[in-house]
């Protein structure tokens, strides 16, 4: 369902090419960048390059105007099969080529939605982002592109969702008292609403005057929330700050 998001929100990426470091995958991270396919009818693509130990894996999707991310994935798969139809490789039959493409499409279906969750968070208006404090100490930007030396100090690094991750994990340890749940409002007598987690989701909407150049689609990430037995919702993403006020003494 998350892949029904319009592709135009992806243009909110802060740079045309970024690297995302991962810690829970069998690859160390991946590059993501825009690619303008100059062939007629193809247009812009979003490309991924997954960095494994000793090899890389490229993936991509099309960015057609008015289409969704899911449409872009399907278009990319269709193009791969179209290109493979013209292959004339020795010792490899068309049946073997088709089998290879089936396997590649399974990889696309499994990986692209996962990678895009990270990219969409970076594109979200309400993302939590801050510069990495260790990298900030050594960062020195080149004065111009011709002076780039490919040194670690030239890299800018950001940490995203640090506090969000802590709160997400709290959902897994959150406990509801084992009292009998109260009936739902308007439901039949005796029916209950079990405690559960309302899943996170993406919400997109338009900003700017209709028909103006400033008009654009904005993406927001809606955090998960815990639904109590009485039907109310409590989210670990709501921060309550205690405010004390000194009472004015009466004369």
Secondary structure, 3 states (H helix, E strand, C coil): CHHHCEHHHHHHCCCCEEEEECCCCCCCEEEEEEEEECCCCCEEEEEEEEECCCCEEEEEEECCCCCEHHHHHHHHHHHHHHHHCCCCCCCCCHHHHHHHHHHHHHHHHHHHHHHHHHHHHHHCCCCCEEECHHHHHHCCCCCCHHHCCCCHHHCCCEEECHHHHHHHHHHHHCCCCCCCCCCCCCCCCCCCCCCEEECCEEEEEEECCCCCCCCEEEEEEECCEEECCCCCEECCCCCCCCCCCCCCCCC
